[in-house]
Amino acid sequence: MPTASIQVKGLQKSYKQLQVLKGVDFEVEKGSIFALLGSNGAGKTTCVKILATLLKPDGGTAAINGFDVASSPEKVRQAISLTGQFAAVDEILTGRENLILIAKLRYLDDPRQVADDLLRRFGLTDAADRRVATYSGGMRRRLDIALSLVGNPQIIFLDEPTTGLDPEARIEVWKNVKELAGSGTTVLLTTQYLEEAEQLADRIAILHEGRIIANGTLAELKQRFPAAQVEYVEKQPTLEEIFLAIIGKREGK
């Protein structure tokens, strides 16, 4: 088996006359968090859709655990799960009912126990029997990620998982993502938030105009810039720090 969970070589994709991916290359090591960073329209979601077998590439190759996404889509789908930009939860059902439904669709033994375990893992036990329509944005996103973990996929794609969330909810999702990688799950994360990539990723690739223009650890990327000049500057708290201090929250709690 290859050492990398995800291997992408020369990936290309066009929509009519618009070439979105122009030869993308990267690898993601097993059990790591890989951030694909780029602005809106850079091609991040297109890349994820190809890896998740939802789109066919026009050129190049992409493999999940050694299985080509184009020629072995069934094998790929057995190993992956995808959380898109918008929470794919049923608002009429309760949190527990959502999880039980997916567990049954995956033909798992004891769906209720599967649901209870994930509710506890994502801090949703107290809200388990409430309809999802009553959940906050952060709770819905946590439930959405929990749904993606039913069946213990080896690889999970998170496409801009914190878009639209408030600072408190965003930090909760970050904590959940770190726990995923800590348990051995490989995470490919797309984001346009620089801080998100800095907080979470083992490696960061910058996708710009359809190409990877930088790829490395945060330390490696920092080495590409001149050493910073040391000057005395009075540090003012950011609005996010002020917000979290006022509501009595701190990152990591």
Backbone as a ProteinNet text record, in pm:
[ID]
protein_1_A
[PRIMARY]
MPTASIQVKGLQKSYKQLQVLKGVDFEVEKGSIFALLGSNGAGKTTCVKILATLLKPDGGTAAINGFDVASSPEKVRQAISLTGQFAAVDEILTGRENLILIAKLRYLDDPRQVADDLLRRFGLTDAADRRVATYSGGMRRRLDIALSLVGNPQIIFLDEPTTGLDPEARIEVWKNVKELAGSGTTVLLTTQYLEEAEQLADRIAILHEGRIIANGTLAELKQRFPAAQVEYVEKQPTLEEIFLAIIGKREGK
[TERTIARY]
83.5	0	87.4	43.8	121.5	121.5	227.4	234.3	134.9	94.8	-0.7	-142.8	-235.2	-376.5	-436.6	-388.4	-440.3	-322.5	-331.8	-228.6	-294.3	-251.5	-307	-192.5	-204.2	-97.3	-156.5	-117.2	-155	-303.8	-380.3	-526.5	-575.3	-663.6	-718.6	-870.6	-935.4	-1081.4	-1124.4	-1212.4	-1266.1	-1417.9	-1478.2	-1621.9	-1640.9	-1680.1	-1689.8	-1554.6	-1548.2	-1423	-1336.8	-1386.2	-1313.7	-1235.5	-1103	-1019.4	-1000	-1056	-1053.9	-929.5	-896.1	-775.2	-678.8	-554.1	-458.9	-335.2	-354.1	-241.3	-204	-291.8	-274.2	-203.8	-102	-26.8	-16	-49	-21.1	-46.1	7.5	-15.5	-55.4	-135.3	-177.5	-141.4	-60.8	-18.9	-132	-130.8	-232.3	-232.9	-352.5	-367.3	-328.8	-309.8	-270.4	-386.3	-370.7	-466.1	-397.7	-456.4	-402	-499.2	-451.4	-537.7	-512.8	-619.3	-613.5	-668.8	-578.8	-610.2	-622.5	-724.8	-742	-863.7	-867.6	-980.8	-1099.6	-1214.4	-1332.4	-1302.4	-1341.5	-1319.2	-1183.3	-1102.4	-967.8	-968.4	-1077	-1085.9	-1085.7	-1096	-1089.9	-1203.6	-1326.2	-1441.5	-1440.2	-1398	-1385.9	-1290	-1178.3	-1079.1	-1138.9	-1210.8	-1273.3	-1378.2	-1457	-1560.2	-1499.3	-1386	-1318	-1269	-1208.4	-1158.1	-1271.1	-1388.8	-1503.9	-1586.1	-1536.2	-1597.6	-1726.6	-1747.5	-1867.7	-1847.9	-1721.9	-1686.8	-1576.1	-1572.4	-1464.8	-1362.3	-1233.5	-1130.8	-1116.8	-1068.2	-1040.1	-899.9	-813.6	-677.3	-611	-498.7	-429	-492.7	-440	-491.1	-510.6	-599.5	-621.3	-651.9	-586.4	-604.2	-627.8	-717.4	-748.7	-707.7	-613.7	-562.2	-517.7	-463.9	-412.7	-515.7	-643.1	-749.5	-778.4	-774.2	-799	-946	-970	-1107.3	-1192.4	-1129	-1204.3	-1235.2	-1138.9	-1157.4	-1210	-1194.9	-1241.5	-1323.2	-1429.1	-1505.1	-1568.8	-1611.3	-1674.7	-1576	-1453.4	-1350.5	-1320.4	-1317.6	-1290.8	-1401.1	-1526	-1638.6	-1645	-1592	-1590.9	-1496.4	-1399.6	-1296.8	-1318.7	-1410.4	-1419.8	-1555.1	-1556.6	-1680.5	-1661.8	-1770.3	-1762.6	-1859.8	-1807.4	-1891.5	-1879.9	-1989.9	-1987.6	-1996.1	-2011.1	-2012.4	-2138.8	-2245.3	-2370.9	-2412.3	-2456.2	-2489.2	-2599.3	-2569	-2664.3	-2737.1	-2818.5	-2891.8	-3041.6	-3119.7	-3265.5	-3319.5	-3374.2	-3418.8	-3544.1	-3619.3	-3741.7	-3707.6	-3601	-3559.1	-3478.9	-3465	-3376.8	-3232.5	-3138.9	-2999.4	-2977.6	-3035.7	-3021.3	-3083.6	-3200.5	-3268.4	-3187.6	-3122.9	-3036.7	-2926.4	-2861	-2749.2	-2795.3	-2906.6	-2959.6	-2995.6	-3054	-3091.5	-2969.7	-2863.3	-2743.5	-2680.4	-2680.2	-2624.2	-2702.3	-2833.9	-2916.1	-2888.5	-2871.3	-2842.5	-2707.6	-2617.5	-2486.3	-2486.8	-2603.6	-2621.1	-2529.2	-2516.6	-2432.4	-2509.5	-2438.9	-2500.2	-2526.6	-2639.8	-2676.1	-2666.4	-2749.4	-2745.9	-2763.4	-2844.4	-2866.1	-2738.1	-2661.2	-2535.1	-2435.9	-2434.8	-2349.8	-2384.9	-2516	-2562.8	-2523	-2544.3	-2511.6	-2363	-2279	-2134.1	-2093.2	-2149.7	-2114.1	-2172.8	-2291.4	-2349.9	-2262.6	-2213.4	-2126	-1992.8	-1939.4	-1809.1	-1813.4	-1926.7	-1938.1	-2015.6	-2035	-2098	-2242	-2316.1	-2454.8	-2555.2	-2510.4	-2599.5	-2719.9	-2698.8	-2809.2	-2912.8	-2869.7	-2960.8	-3004.2	-2972.9	-2993.8	-3138.1	-3233	-3374.2	-3451	-3376.7	-3437.8	-3432.6	-3534.7	-3532.7	-3415.9	-3351.4	-3233.8	-3268.1	-3393.7	-3436.3	-3409.8	-3398.1	-3374.5	-3225	-3137.3	-2993.1	-2932.9	-2826	-2749.1	-2665	-2603.9	-2520.2	-2404.1	-2342.2	-2230.6	-2272.5	-2389.6	-2439.9	-2472.9	-2529.8	-2561.9	-2435	-2331.7	-2208	-2143.3	-2147.7	-2092.4	-2170.1	-2302.8	-2384	-2350.8	-2329.9	-2296.7	-2166.2	-2066.7	-1939.7	-1959.2	-2041.5	-2070.1	-2134.1	-2227	-2291.7	-2187.9	-2087.5	-1983.4	-1897.9	-1897.4	-1812.1	-1882.9	-2011.9	-2083.5	-2017.7	-1976.8	-1908.3	-1757.3	-1705.6	-1560.4	-1483.9	-1512.1	-1435.5	-1289.2	-1202.1	-1059	-1017	-1091.8	-1058.6	-1184.4	-1172.5	-1288	-1249.7	-1337.8	-1319.3	-1410.5	-1353.3	-1429	-1415.4	-1522.4	-1519	-1567.7	-1472.4	-1500.9	-1598.2	-1558.1	-1650.1	-1695.3	-1624.6	-1663.8	-1718.2	-1743.9	-1799.3	-1933.1	-1945	-2070.2	-2086.9	-1991.8	-2004	-1945.3	-1998.5	-1944.4	-1813.4	-1733.6	-1601.7	-1608.2	-1706.2	-1717.3	-1743.1	-1836.7	-1868.5	-1751.1	-1679	-1563.8	-1457.2	-1431.9	-1332.2	-1377.2	-1507.5	-1559.7	-1532.8	-1555.4	-1531	-1382	-1296.5	-1151.8	-1113.1	-1168.7	-1138.1	-1179	-1297.5	-1345.3	-1254.5	-1207.9	-1121.1	-987.8	-932	-806.3	-823.4	-937.8	-964.4	-975.9	-1032.2	-1043	-905.3	-815.4	-679.9	-609.6	-636.2	-574.5	-615	-733.3	-781.7	-739.7	-662.9	-611.6	-680.7	-784.3	-855.7	-773.8	-766.2	-700.8	-801.3	-762.6	-853.3	-797.6	-877.3	-846.4	-946.1	-893.5	-975.4	-957.3	-1064.5	-1053.7	-1099.8	-1032.7	-1068.8	-1015.1	-1078.7	-1025.5	-980	-987.5	-946.7	-802	-713.6	-572.8	-553.4	-625.1	-609.1	-651	-753.3	-800.5	-692.2	-629.4	-521	-404.4	-374.4	-263.1	-290.1	-413.5	-449.6	-453.1	-495	-528.3	-426.9	-368.4	-304.6	-163.2	-133.9	3.7	79.4	8.3	64.4	-40.9	7.6	-80.3	-40.9	-139.5	-115.9	-200.9	-140.5	-212.3	-249.4	-378.9	-431	-470.6	-408.7	-433.4	-442.5	-554.5	-578.1	-553.4	-600.2	-597.2	-468.3	-372.5	-244.8	-203.3	-127.9	-68.5	57.9	58.7	173.4	264.1	219.2	302.8	248.1	337.9	296.1	402.8	362.3	457.7	397.4	478.5	434.2	430.1	367.2	362.1	503.9	592.2	729.5	800.9	776.9	840.3	790.4	661.6	606	659.6	679.2	732	874.6	949.9	1088.5	1100.1	989.2	991.7	989	967.4	961.6	1084.7	1127	1241.6	1215.2	1323.4	1308.8	1243.5	1156	1083.2	1174.6	1156.3	1227.7	1162.4	1243.2	1190.5	1169	1046	1011.3	912.9	914.3	818.5	686.5	584.8	450.6	356.1	276.1	177.8	69.2	56.4	-38.6	-179.2	-267.7	-408.2	-482.3	-576.8	-651.8	-736.7	-749.4	-837	-982.4	-1070	-1212.7	-1255.4	-1195.7	-1230.4	-1188.8	-1067.9	-1022.2	-1112.2	-1154.7	-1245.8	-1378.7	-1430.9	-1558.5	-1553.4	-1448.2	-1436.5	-1414.1	-1341.3	-1318.5	-1448.8	-1530	-1655.8	-1751.7	-1755.7	-1850	-1788.3	-1664	-1601.9	-1546.7	-1509.2	-1456.5	-1310.2	-1237.6	-1098.8	-1078.7	-996.4	-968.5	-912.1	-962.7	-916.3	-1001.7	-1096.8	-1187.2	-1319.7
-119.9	0	125.5	231	354.3	419.2	497.8	567	681.3	734.8	845.1	792.5	852.4	816.7	874.9	992.7	1062.2	1100.4	1066.7	1102.6	1169.2	1289.6	1366.5	1408	1375	1406	1464.7	1586.8	1650	1665.7	1684.8	1686.4	1808.6	1782.1	1888.7	1876.9	1993	1994.8	2127.9	2120.7	2240.9	2235.6	2353.9	2368.4	2453.1	2386.7	2452.6	2515.8	2648.3	2713.6	2753.3	2733	2774.2	2657.1	2666.3	2562.9	2595	2510.2	2535.2	2476.2	2351.6	2286.8	2268.2	2311.5	2317.1	2230.5	2118.5	2031.8	2037.9	1987	1994.8	1869.2	1888.6	1777.9	1796.1	1691.7	1690.7	1551.2	1525.7	1401	1432.3	1343.6	1359.1	1232.6	1246.3	1132.2	1082	954	892	953	983.3	1034.9	1180.2	1252.6	1392.6	1483.7	1613.7	1715.4	1796	1795.7	1865.7	1976.4	2099.8	2213.5	2258.1	2262.8	2316.6	2458.7	2553.8	2693.1	2769.8	2853.2	2933	3020.5	3122.7	3214.4	3150.1	3216	3166.2	3153.1	3039.6	3018	2962.3	2929.9	2879	2735.5	2662.2	2523.1	2421.8	2468.9	2378.6	2276.7	2324.3	2234.4	2138.7	2185.9	2098.8	1984.7	2015.5	1912.6	1809.5	1856.7	1766.1	1678.5	1735.4	1658.1	1547.6	1574.7	1470.7	1359.5	1397.1	1297.9	1215.2	1275.7	1206.1	1132	1124	1053.3	1119.2	1247.2	1318.8	1386.5	1404.1	1459.6	1374.9	1369.3	1299.8	1401.5	1374.1	1467.5	1461.7	1570.7	1574	1521.7	1525.9	1478.6	1458.7	1387.1	1358.1	1241.9	1213.5	1102.1	1144.2	1072.8	1091.6	954.6	923.2	792.2	806.7	722.2	714.9	576.2	569.6	440.6	349.8	410.8	334.9	304	337.8	310.9	436.8	423.3	536.2	579.2	710.5	758.9	739.2	734.1	719.3	573	483.9	343.9	255.8	299.7	220.1	304.6	370.9	460.8	390.2	264.2	192.3	170.7	133.6	113.7	244.7	353.5	484.9	524	504.2	545.7	468.3	346.9	268.9	328.3	408.3	459.8	604.4	675.2	819.8	863	987.5	1055.6	1203.2	1271.1	1410.9	1495.8	1604.7	1707	1831.9	1870.8	1984.2	2118	2222.9	2357.8	2386.8	2314	2336.2	2208.2	2222	2106.7	2022.3	1894.4	1802.8	1723.3	1791.7	1728.2	1745.9	1652.1	1658.6	1735.4	1853.1	1939.3	1888.2	1801.8	1749.2	1645	1569.9	1465.9	1524.3	1447.9	1485.7	1451.8	1498.5	1464.5	1314.9	1247.9	1102.4	1031.1	1074.9	1011.5	1027	1141.4	1160.5	1056.8	1038	943.7	799.4	764.3	628.4	597.4	695	676.7	642.4	720.1	695.3	561.3	527.4	398.8	282.3	296.6	192.2	182.8	298.3	298.3	233.5	238	174.4	30.2	-19.1	-158.1	-189.9	-95.7	-117.7	-189.9	-268.1	-332.9	-228.8	-238.6	-152.4	-3.8	44.9	185.7	283.1	245	336	356.5	249.7	262.8	347.9	329.9	412.6	559.7	587.1	725.2	781	704.1	750.9	780.9	696	716.5	847.1	874	995	1119.9	1108.7	1222.5	1261.9	1161.9	1188.8	1247.9	1193.6	1239.1	1384.7	1428.1	1564.3	1657.4	1615.8	1702.2	1737.8	1643.6	1670	1584.8	1517.2	1427.4	1500.1	1618.3	1692.4	1737.2	1753.7	1798.1	1683.1	1560.3	1444.9	1427.6	1457.9	1433	1559.1	1664	1785.4	1781.8	1838.4	1848.4	1936.6	1899.3	1971.2	2114.8	2140.6	2277	2373.9	2321.2	2406.8	2424.1	2357.9	2362.9	2495.3	2536.5	2651.3	2607.3	2706	2673.8	2583.3	2609.5	2526.9	2384.6	2369	2235.8	2158.2	2225.1	2157.6	2110	2195.3	2156.2	2038.4	2037.3	1924.8	1797.2	1808.6	1691.9	1646	1740.5	1708	1628.4	1671.8	1599.2	1462.3	1456.1	1327.4	1230.6	1280.5	1196.7	1141.4	1222.9	1179.4	1067.6	1053.7	954	821.6	814.4	687.9	582.9	473.3	368.8	380.5	480.5	497.8	504.9	605.3	619.1	648.7	602.4	624.8	766.5	827.5	960.3	1045.3	1170.4	1259	1389.8	1434.9	1562.8	1665.1	1776.3	1885.1	2007.4	2040.1	2150.5	2277.7	2364.3	2489.7	2467.5	2388.1	2346.2	2455.7	2569.3	2672	2798.4	2794	2911.3	2949.8	3075.1	3125.2	3102.9	3036.5	3011.1	3127.1	3147.1	3249.6	3198.9	3287.4	3246.4	3129.8	3128.3	3020.9	2887	2885.3	2761.2	2715.6	2811.8	2776.1	2705	2752.9	2690.2	2550.4	2531.2	2398.3	2300.8	2345.8	2260.5	2229.9	2329.3	2305	2193.6	2199.4	2097.1	1958.8	1950.1	1822.2	1769.9	1859.6	1819	1766.1	1833.5	1787.1	1648.9	1624.6	1494.7	1385.7	1420.3	1324.1	1274.1	1368.4	1329.5	1254.3	1293.6	1225.5	1080.3	1048.7	910.3	830.1	891.7	819.7	849.4	933.1	968	1068.2	1046.4	1142.2	1250.1	1375.5	1487.1	1575.2	1595.4	1696.5	1809.6	1925.6	2041.1	2150.7	2201.8	2319.8	2440.6	2551.9	2672.6	2795.2	2907.8	3036	3120.5	3061.1	3131.1	3095.4	3192.9	3168.8	3114.1	3170.9	3127.3	2982.6	2939.8	2802.4	2704	2733.1	2647.3	2647.2	2763.4	2774.7	2695	2696.9	2627.7	2476.3	2428.2	2286.4	2202	2257.9	2173.9	2129.5	2003	1953	2003	2007.3	2062.4	2150.5	2251.5	2348.2	2360.1	2349.3	2374.3	2494	2585.3	2704.3	2684.8	2682.1	2664.1	2801.1	2838.5	2970.9	2958.7	3004.8	3002.3	2864.4	2761.9	2626.6	2550.2	2608.7	2540.8	2551.8	2452	2458.3	2544.2	2658.4	2749.1	2739.5	2670.6	2647.9	2527.6	2448.6	2328.1	2296.1	2289.5	2256.3	2275.2	2254.1	2282.7	2434.3	2478.2	2621.9	2677.8	2603.2	2648.7	2660.8	2563.8	2567.9	2685.6	2714.3	2827	2959.3	2967.5	3090.4	3117.1	3010.4	3025.8	3090.2	3094.1	3153.8	3305.9	3359.6	3504.1	3552.7	3677.1	3731.3	3732.7	3724.1	3729.2	3860.4	3852	3970.8	4062.8	4193.4	4290.6	4300.8	4308.3	4317	4463.1	4500.7	4636.3	4629	4732.4	4736.8	4790.9	4710.7	4751.3	4713.9	4808.6	4778.9	4690.8	4569.2	4473.9	4503.7	4522.1	4541.5	4409.9	4377.9	4253.3	4258.4	4142.9	4135.3	4134.1	4162.2	4160.4	4021.4	3917.3	3781	3754.7	3800.7	3783.3	3856.7	3977	4054.3	3981.6	3931.1	3860.8	3739.8	3657.7	3536.9	3569.2	3678.2	3717	3761.5	3834.6	3884.9	3771.6	3669.3	3559.8	3451	3475.9	3385	3260.1	3265.1	3147	3168	3059.6	3061.5	2943.8	2962.7	2853.1	2734.5	2617.1	2494.1	2450.8	2535.3	2496.7	2449.2
0	0	0	-67.6	-68.7	68.4	95.3	223.7	231.3	117.4	114.2	99.9	176.3	162.5	35.7	-2.8	-121.5	-210.5	-338.3	-435.5	-556.1	-586.9	-698.4	-789.5	-919.2	-1014.6	-1142.8	-1172.7	-1298.9	-1320.2	-1213.9	-1223.8	-1302.3	-1398.6	-1482.4	-1489.7	-1493.6	-1508.9	-1567.1	-1668.3	-1732.2	-1733.6	-1726.8	-1745.5	-1870.7	-1979.4	-2109.9	-2144.4	-2154.7	-2193.4	-2074.7	-1953.9	-1834.4	-1775.5	-1775.9	-1716.3	-1568.9	-1483.2	-1339.1	-1274.4	-1310.8	-1260.9	-1377.5	-1358.7	-1469.7	-1445.8	-1376.4	-1347.6	-1201.1	-1116.3	-971.1	-920.2	-835	-776.5	-625.8	-550.1	-406.3	-351.2	-231.3	-160.2	-16.8	42.4	181.2	256.7	360.8	440.6	530.5	556.8	640.7	781.1	831.5	966.9	984.6	873.7	881.7	841.6	870.6	825.3	716.2	598.2	482.9	445.1	442.5	408.9	265.9	188.1	53	61.4	52.5	78.9	-51.8	-60.9	-182.1	-173.5	-255.1	-257.2	-327	-322.8	-393.1	-542.1	-599.9	-742.1	-777	-675.3	-702.9	-753.7	-727.9	-773	-659.9	-535.7	-420.4	-421.6	-437.2	-434	-553.1	-668.8	-785.5	-757.8	-694.5	-660.5	-565	-464	-367.2	-435.3	-523.5	-592.3	-678.1	-739	-816.9	-724.4	-612.7	-518.2	-458.2	-444.4	-387.4	-493.4	-616	-729.5	-777.9	-744.5	-788.7	-923.4	-963	-1093.5	-1154.2	-1286.3	-1354.4	-1402.7	-1380.7	-1427.5	-1578.8	-1635.9	-1779.6	-1809.4	-1709	-1726.5	-1592.6	-1593	-1469.4	-1394.9	-1276.1	-1197.2	-1052	-985.3	-841.4	-783.2	-670.8	-608.9	-459.4	-409.1	-266.6	-217.9	-124.3	-75.3	-189.7	-294.2	-407.8	-514.5	-491.5	-589.2	-670.5	-800.8	-889.5	-881.3	-867.5	-848.9	-973.5	-1090.8	-1214.8	-1245.7	-1223.5	-1260.9	-1146.7	-1022.1	-907.3	-809.8	-857.7	-769.5	-650.4	-667.7	-556.7	-442.1	-476.6	-374.5	-302.1	-377	-318.8	-221.2	-260.7	-176.2	-45.4	-45.5	78.1	181.9	137.2	227.7	270.2	202.8	224.1	278.5	324.7	358.5	326.5	291.9	248.9	328.4	383.3	444.9	359.4	296.5	204.6	275.1	196.2	251.7	331.4	305.4	375.1	446.7	570.8	653.8	589.1	564.6	502	609.7	686.4	794.9	771.7	825	812.7	932.6	908.7	1017.5	1086.4	1020.8	1082.2	1187.8	1164.5	1257.1	1373.2	1479	1589	1551.3	1632.2	1607.1	1610.7	1710.2	1722.8	1601.6	1559.3	1446	1316.8	1297.9	1181	1178.2	1291.6	1299.1	1284.1	1346.2	1334.4	1188.9	1120.6	980.3	894.4	910.1	829.1	866.2	995.7	1038.8	977.5	968.6	906.7	756.9	691.5	547.8	517.5	615.3	599.9	651.5	692.3	739	856.5	949.1	1066	1175.4	1254.4	1369.9	1478.3	1545.8	1658.3	1624.2	1531	1490.9	1607.3	1706.2	1818.8	1899	1916.7	1989.1	1909.9	1778.6	1692.9	1710.4	1710.6	1727.6	1863.4	1967.4	2102.6	2117	2059.1	2067.8	1999.1	1882.5	1808.7	1874.1	1929.5	2001	2119.5	2189.7	2304.2	2256.8	2150.8	2099.5	2055.9	2001.7	1950.8	2044.1	2168.2	2267.3	2236.4	2179.1	2140	2217.3	2320.9	2394.8	2451.8	2508.3	2569.1	2466.8	2342.2	2236.8	2146.2	2185	2097.3	2053.2	2140.9	2110.4	2074.2	2042.4	1988.6	1836	1773.1	1627.5	1585.2	1475.5	1428.4	1390	1359	1326.3	1441.3	1563.2	1679.8	1709.6	1633.7	1659	1609.9	1675.8	1628.2	1507.6	1440.5	1325.1	1361.7	1476.4	1519.5	1551.8	1613.2	1646.6	1519.5	1421.7	1295.3	1225.7	1227.8	1162.4	1234.7	1368	1443.6	1413.8	1403.1	1368.1	1226.5	1136.7	998.3	990.8	1067.4	1070.6	1134.6	1239.9	1304	1204.3	1123.2	1021.9	923.2	893.8	800.3	857.2	989.5	1053.8	1080	1049.4	1066.2	976.5	1034.6	959.3	961.9	1034.5	1052	919.8	836	710.8	740	651.8	670.6	634.5	542.5	491.3	490.5	538.1	536.1	467.5	377.3	309.6	376.2	418.7	479.7	389.3	318.1	222.6	291.1	328.2	397.7	514.5	613.2	718.7	813.9	820.5	917.6	852.5	721.7	654.5	717.2	756.8	813.2	961.9	1026.5	1169.9	1250	1372	1459.9	1521.5	1582.6	1635	1732.3	1821.1	1919.7	1852	1755.9	1684.9	1600	1541.9	1459.1	1541.6	1661.6	1748.4	1789.8	1810.5	1843.1	1727.9	1605.1	1488.9	1476.5	1500.6	1495.9	1592.8	1712.7	1813	1762.6	1700.2	1648	1536.6	1450	1338.8	1391.5	1491.2	1550.8	1613.1	1675.7	1736.5	1629.8	1514.9	1404.5	1363.4	1338.7	1297.6	1409.8	1533.7	1647.4	1658.3	1606.4	1610.7	1488.2	1398.5	1281.9	1150.8	1153	1030.1	949.4	819.5	730.5	693.7	706.7	681	570.4	465.9	365	383.9	415	450.8	346.8	291.8	206.8	286.2	266.1	339.7	267.3	292.9	245.9	364.6	484.3	605	639.6	637.6	665.8	806.7	903.8	1042.3	1059.7	987.4	998.2	953.9	841	793.4	891.8	947.7	1041.4	1168.5	1216.7	1340.2	1324.1	1207.2	1193.5	1116.3	1012.1	910.9	946.2	915	917.7	795.1	682.7	559.4	493.8	421.9	356.7	210.3	121	-21.4	-62	-135	-181	-327.5	-353.9	-489.1	-543.3	-654.6	-711.7	-862.6	-916.2	-1061	-1119.8	-1046.6	-1098.9	-1080.2	-1007.4	-986.2	-839.6	-792.2	-659.2	-670	-602.7	-613.3	-491	-386.6	-268.4	-194.2	-133.6	-61.8	41.9	168.4	273.2	410.8	512.4	648.1	666.1	773.6	801.4	815.2	883.5	901.1	766.5	677.9	546.4	463.8	471.8	397	450.4	582.3	641.7	596.4	568.4	525.6	388.1	314.1	181.1	186	306.8	322.9	399.5	375.7	449.2	598.6	676.9	822.3	863.3	961.6	1005.9	1085	1066.6	1146.6	1282.9	1386.1	1522.1	1557	1581.4	1621.2	1736.8	1820	1929.6	1877.8	1892.2	1853	1964.7	2006.8	2110.5	2050.2	2102.9	2047.7	2097.2	2003.8	2036.5	2016.3	2103.9	2085.7	1959.8	1895.2	1778.6	1824.1	1730.4	1763	1808.4	1747	1787.1	1931.1	1969.3	2107.7	2204.9	2167	2252.2	2267.6	2155	2156.2	2249.1	2233.6	2314.5	2461.8	2491.2	2629.6	2695.9	2620	2675.1	2708.1	2622	2647.7	2735.2	2779.2	2874.3	2814.8	2685.5	2617.6	2584.4	2579.5	2535.3	2441.8	2341.8	2247.7	2324.7	2289.7	2353.4	2469.6	2513	2621.9	2566.2
[MASK]
+++++++++++++++++++++++++++++++++++++++++++++++++++++++++++++++++++++++++++++++++++++++++++++++++++++++++++++++++++++++++++++++++++++++++++++++++++++++++++++++++++++++++++++++++++++++++++++++++++++++++++++++++++++++++++++++++++++++++++++++++++++++++++++

